[in-house]
Amino acid sequence: LDSIPRNLPALVEAAQISSKAARAGFDWENLDQVIAKLHEELAELEHARASRNAEAVEGEVGDLLFTLVNVARFAGADPEQALRKTNAKFRRR
């Protein structure tokens, strides 16, 4: 992972880390498994939120975002472009 610049926008960095880890064999088998991980991370966020621990909440939000990057990868979507399009859609509303 050392070849991935640390000064990239966080979403782009996460996408590159995810792709490189997948090429090294650290990956799920299918999108259903990634979605299951997404549910797991959401439950962990709820637990952290209930504990009122701001640092734990922030960590779980990060885990949730990283998992969403993997959802995008498995779905064949560029997470940066997907978010840009949603930002634009929100602005129009």
HUCOR-V723921 format. One record per pair of residues at least 12 apart in sequence whose C-alpha atoms are under 7 Angstrom apart, sorted by the first residue. I is the first residue (numbers start at 1). J is the second residue. If there is no record, write none. Layout:
# HUCOR-V723921
i/j
I/J
I/J
This chain:
# HUCOR-V723921
i/j
1/17
11/80
12/80
14/66
14/69
15/69
18/70
31/71
31/74
34/70
34/71
35/71
38/64
38/67
41/60
41/63
41/64
42/64
44/60
45/57
45/60
45/61
